[in-house]
């Protein structure tokens, strides 16, 4: 199996109640394989591009849908902190809090770039 970066503890700085929300997305990841990681890697790129477009257009629905997909993928991949961050983005988009939504989305986009490139 590929060396898979699991540390997303930095999310706690963005989502203060992370600890109380992370358990709902915690799953057993013993079955992760290289193919699943590759699919996740490709999808996180596609979905963060959707987030960027949604932010540029102030399209709350587009942001919400992208974040919703990322939320599910994070849990599947054993990255519950990413799921909570995506959930928070969903909530901010739904509530029309675009400034906060942008802050959270940009943090997620930055994480995805590091995840993808390993830098």
Secondary structure as GFF3:
##gff-version 3
##sequence-region A 1 119
A	DSSP	three_ten_helix	9	13	.	.	.	ID=ss1
A	DSSP	alpha_helix	18	21	.	.	.	ID=ss2
A	DSSP	three_ten_helix	22	25	.	.	.	ID=ss3
A	DSSP	alpha_helix	34	56	.	.	.	ID=ss4
A	DSSP	alpha_helix	60	76	.	.	.	ID=ss5
A	DSSP	alpha_helix	80	94	.	.	.	ID=ss6
A	DSSP	alpha_helix	98	117	.	.	.	ID=ss7
###
